Amino acid sequence: MRQLLRVCILTALAACAILTALAACARAPAARLGGRILDLTHPFNRQTLYWPTSPTGFVLTTLSHGPTPTGFFYSANRFAAPEHGGTHLDAPIHFAEGKASADTVPLARLIGPAVVVDLAARAQADPDALLMPADLESFERQHGVIASGTIVLVRTGWAARWPDRKRYFGDDKPGDATHLHFPGLSADAARVLVARQIAAVGIDTASIDHGPSTEFLAHRVLLGADIPAFENLAALDALPPRGATVIALPMKIEGGSGGPLRIVVVVP
């Protein structure tokens, strides 16, 4: 009996050691990067939202899925999509001739320290709310100056509406972009961010310009300064005002004006 008890104890200890090692392995990538890894990307699928005037959405076509003649499993697909839809990059050339395309945006603009400016309360009251210079000044009074090289993320709460087209865009008429309602950045706020020499800007809406915009001044100001934008972000409500690090890696489309983006953050 004593020998059996000893075997049981040793087995239990070995099992605990194995489970502890497995848990450590699961935590290892995050630990190496210095914190929790969070995904800010909406999945690409048939529900992915694209600009109302976009001729198509995301299309995934199965080329192969199943056993091969020699017996092993094999899966492959073909996908097609416009550049600007879902979680994506706006390369500066999107609104600024001669500026960086998707393949030439410097990595230093895609990876860096983040700040999260919260516009959610005002956006809830006014779907056409604009981030103003006063909002940036208020943020800096509470959390410190937005330093050069920072990636500025604007949280509006709009990601909770994804993928409901009417709630997200404020309108769901196919081919019509004249009745849109969602928050964005004012041209004046964009100029402040250019003056701060930020690396990039991101937002959890369909555009850095708010829905009613017809001149797209925020795009023209920021992209004109070679500052890329990340649009249709997810999960910004999980981030602190400061301390996270953004890793935003778009598809490297040569000459592209943008493209699908996988964006994650490391939160201490």
C-alpha positions as CSV (number, residue, x, y, z in Angstrom):
1,M,0.0,0.0,0.0
2,R,2.8,2.4,0.9
3,Q,4.6,1.7,-2.4
4,L,1.3,2.3,-4.3
5,L,0.8,5.6,-2.5
6,R,4.3,6.6,-3.3
7,V,3.8,5.9,-7.0
8,C,0.5,7.9,-7.0
9,I,2.3,10.9,-5.4
10,L,5.2,10.7,-7.9
11,T,2.7,10.5,-10.8
12,A,0.7,13.4,-9.6
13,L,3.9,15.5,-9.1
14,A,5.1,14.6,-12.7
15,A,1.7,15.6,-14.1
16,C,1.8,18.9,-12.3
17,A,5.3,19.5,-13.6
18,I,4.1,18.8,-17.2
19,L,1.1,21.1,-16.8
20,T,3.3,23.8,-15.4
21,A,5.7,23.5,-18.3
22,L,2.9,23.6,-20.9
23,A,1.5,26.7,-19.3
24,A,4.9,28.4,-19.3
25,C,5.3,27.5,-23.0
26,A,1.8,29.0,-23.8
27,R,2.9,32.2,-22.0
28,A,6.4,32.3,-23.5
29,P,5.6,34.4,-26.6
30,A,3.8,37.1,-24.6
31,A,6.5,37.0,-21.9
32,R,9.3,37.5,-24.5
33,L,7.5,40.5,-25.9
34,G,6.9,41.9,-22.4
35,G,3.2,41.5,-21.9
36,R,-0.2,40.3,-23.2
37,I,-0.7,40.1,-26.9
38,L,-4.1,41.4,-28.1
39,D,-5.5,41.3,-31.7
40,L,-7.1,44.5,-33.1
41,T,-8.1,42.9,-36.3
42,H,-11.5,42.0,-37.6
43,P,-11.6,38.6,-39.4
44,F,-11.9,38.7,-43.2
45,N,-14.9,36.8,-44.4
46,R,-18.2,37.3,-46.3
47,Q,-19.4,39.7,-43.6
48,T,-16.4,42.0,-43.9
49,L,-17.4,45.6,-44.5
50,Y,-16.1,47.6,-47.4
51,W,-16.8,51.2,-48.5
52,P,-20.4,51.4,-49.9
53,T,-19.1,52.2,-53.4
54,S,-16.8,49.3,-53.5
55,P,-17.7,47.0,-56.3
56,T,-17.0,43.8,-54.4
57,G,-16.2,42.5,-50.9
58,F,-14.0,39.8,-49.6
59,V,-14.2,36.6,-51.7
60,L,-12.6,33.3,-50.6
61,T,-12.7,30.5,-53.2
62,T,-11.8,27.0,-52.3
63,L,-9.2,25.4,-54.6
64,S,-8.6,22.2,-52.7
65,H,-9.9,20.8,-49.4
66,G,-9.6,17.2,-48.6
67,P,-7.5,14.1,-49.1
68,T,-5.1,13.9,-52.1
69,P,-4.8,10.9,-54.3
70,T,-1.8,9.8,-52.3
71,G,-3.8,10.0,-49.0
72,F,-2.6,13.1,-47.2
73,F,-4.9,16.1,-46.4
74,Y,-4.4,19.3,-48.4
75,S,-6.2,22.7,-48.3
76,A,-5.7,25.8,-50.4
77,N,-7.8,28.8,-51.3
78,R,-7.9,31.9,-53.6
79,F,-9.0,35.2,-52.2
80,A,-9.9,38.5,-53.8
81,A,-10.7,41.8,-52.2
82,P,-10.4,45.6,-52.7
83,E,-7.5,47.2,-50.8
84,H,-9.7,49.3,-48.5
85,G,-12.0,47.3,-46.4
86,G,-12.0,45.3,-43.2
87,T,-9.1,46.1,-40.9
88,H,-6.7,47.7,-43.4
89,L,-3.9,50.2,-44.1
90,D,-4.3,53.5,-45.8
91,A,-0.9,54.1,-47.3
92,P,0.0,57.8,-47.8
93,I,-0.3,57.5,-51.6
94,H,-4.0,56.8,-51.1
95,F,-4.6,60.5,-50.8
96,A,-1.2,62.0,-51.5
97,E,0.5,61.7,-54.9
98,G,4.2,60.8,-54.6
99,K,4.0,59.6,-51.0
100,A,4.7,56.1,-49.7
101,S,2.8,53.1,-51.1
102,A,1.9,50.0,-49.1
103,D,5.3,48.4,-49.8
104,T,7.4,51.4,-48.9
105,V,5.8,52.6,-45.7
106,P,8.8,52.4,-43.2
107,L,8.5,49.7,-40.6
108,A,9.2,52.4,-38.0
109,R,5.7,53.8,-38.8
110,L,4.1,50.4,-38.3
111,I,5.7,49.3,-35.1
112,G,5.9,51.6,-32.0
113,P,4.5,52.9,-28.8
114,A,0.7,53.6,-28.7
115,V,-1.6,56.1,-27.0
116,V,-5.3,55.6,-27.0
117,V,-7.4,58.8,-27.2
118,D,-11.0,58.1,-26.1
119,L,-13.8,59.7,-28.1
120,A,-16.4,57.1,-27.2
121,A,-18.6,59.2,-24.8
122,R,-19.0,62.0,-27.3
123,A,-19.5,59.6,-30.2
124,Q,-22.3,57.9,-28.4
125,A,-24.1,61.2,-28.1
126,D,-23.2,62.3,-31.7
127,P,-22.4,59.8,-34.4
128,D,-20.8,62.4,-36.4
129,A,-18.4,63.5,-33.6
130,L,-15.0,64.8,-34.5
131,L,-11.8,64.5,-32.6
132,M,-10.7,68.1,-31.9
133,P,-7.4,69.7,-30.8
134,A,-9.0,70.2,-27.4
135,D,-9.4,66.4,-27.0
136,L,-5.7,65.9,-27.7
137,E,-4.8,68.7,-25.2
138,S,-7.0,67.1,-22.6
139,F,-5.4,63.7,-23.2
140,E,-1.9,65.2,-22.8
141,R,-2.8,67.0,-19.6
142,Q,-3.9,63.6,-18.1
143,H,-1.4,61.3,-19.7
144,G,1.6,63.3,-20.9
145,V,2.7,64.7,-24.2
146,I,2.2,62.6,-27.4
147,A,5.8,62.1,-28.3
148,S,7.3,61.9,-31.8
149,G,7.1,58.4,-33.2
150,T,3.9,57.5,-31.4
151,I,1.1,55.6,-33.0
152,V,-2.1,57.4,-32.0
153,L,-5.3,55.2,-31.8
154,V,-8.7,56.9,-31.6
155,R,-11.3,54.9,-29.7
156,T,-14.9,55.7,-30.6
157,G,-16.6,52.5,-29.6
158,W,-17.8,51.8,-33.1
159,A,-16.1,48.4,-33.3
160,A,-19.1,47.1,-31.2
161,R,-21.3,47.7,-34.2
162,W,-19.3,45.5,-36.6
163,P,-20.4,43.9,-38.9
164,D,-23.9,45.5,-38.9
165,R,-23.5,47.6,-42.0
166,K,-26.4,50.0,-41.2
167,R,-25.2,50.6,-37.6
168,Y,-21.5,50.8,-38.5
169,F,-21.9,53.1,-41.6
170,G,-25.1,54.9,-40.5
171,D,-26.7,53.8,-43.8
172,D,-26.8,50.6,-45.8
173,K,-27.8,51.8,-49.3
174,P,-25.6,49.9,-51.8
175,G,-23.4,52.1,-53.9
176,D,-24.3,55.3,-51.9
177,A,-21.7,57.0,-49.7
178,T,-23.6,60.3,-49.3
179,H,-25.5,59.5,-46.1
180,L,-22.9,58.0,-43.8
181,H,-22.7,58.7,-40.1
182,F,-19.7,57.7,-37.9
183,P,-17.0,59.6,-35.9
184,G,-13.6,60.7,-37.2
185,L,-10.8,63.2,-36.9
186,S,-11.1,66.9,-37.6
187,A,-8.6,68.6,-40.0
188,D,-7.3,70.7,-37.1
189,A,-6.7,67.6,-34.9
190,A,-4.9,66.0,-37.9
191,R,-2.7,69.1,-38.1
192,V,-1.8,68.8,-34.4
193,L,-0.8,65.2,-34.9
194,V,1.4,66.1,-37.8
195,A,3.0,68.8,-35.7
196,R,3.6,66.1,-33.0
197,Q,5.4,64.0,-35.7
198,I,3.4,60.9,-34.9
199,A,4.3,57.6,-36.7
200,A,0.7,56.6,-37.6
201,V,-2.9,57.0,-36.7
202,G,-5.6,54.3,-36.2
203,I,-9.3,54.4,-35.6
204,D,-12.2,51.8,-35.0
205,T,-14.4,53.3,-37.7
206,A,-14.5,53.0,-41.5
207,S,-12.5,56.1,-42.0
208,I,-10.3,58.6,-40.2
209,D,-12.6,61.3,-41.7
210,H,-16.1,61.2,-40.2
211,G,-19.0,59.8,-42.2
212,P,-20.4,63.1,-43.6
213,S,-17.1,64.2,-45.0
214,T,-16.9,65.0,-48.7
215,E,-13.4,66.6,-48.7
216,F,-11.6,64.0,-46.6
217,L,-9.4,66.6,-45.0
218,A,-8.0,64.4,-42.2
219,H,-6.8,62.0,-44.9
220,R,-5.3,64.8,-46.9
221,V,-3.5,66.3,-44.0
222,L,-2.1,63.2,-42.4
223,L,-1.3,61.1,-45.5
224,G,0.0,64.3,-47.1
225,A,2.6,64.3,-44.3
226,D,3.5,60.6,-45.2
227,I,1.6,59.4,-42.0
228,P,-0.2,56.1,-42.7
229,A,-3.7,55.3,-41.2
230,F,-5.2,52.1,-39.9
231,E,-8.9,51.8,-40.2
232,N,-11.7,49.5,-39.0
233,L,-9.7,48.5,-35.8
234,A,-11.2,46.2,-33.2
235,A,-10.9,45.8,-29.4
236,L,-9.5,49.3,-28.6
237,D,-11.6,49.2,-25.4
238,A,-9.1,46.6,-24.1
239,L,-6.2,49.1,-24.2
240,P,-4.8,51.5,-21.6
241,P,-4.3,55.2,-22.6
242,R,-0.5,54.5,-22.6
243,G,1.9,51.7,-22.4
244,A,0.9,49.4,-25.3
245,T,3.1,48.7,-28.3
246,V,1.6,48.4,-31.8
247,I,2.7,45.9,-34.4
248,A,0.8,46.6,-37.6
249,L,1.9,44.5,-40.6
250,P,-0.1,45.1,-43.8
251,M,0.1,43.0,-46.9
252,K,3.1,44.2,-48.9
253,I,1.4,45.1,-52.1
254,E,3.9,46.7,-54.5
255,G,2.6,50.2,-55.5
256,G,-0.5,49.6,-53.4
257,S,-2.6,52.4,-51.9
258,G,-3.4,50.2,-48.9
259,G,-4.2,46.6,-48.1
260,P,-5.4,44.1,-45.5
261,L,-3.8,44.6,-42.2
262,R,-3.0,42.3,-39.2
263,I,-2.5,44.6,-36.3
264,V,-1.7,43.5,-32.7
265,V,-0.6,45.2,-29.5
266,V,1.5,44.1,-26.7
267,V,0.1,45.4,-23.4
268,P,2.4,45.3,-20.3
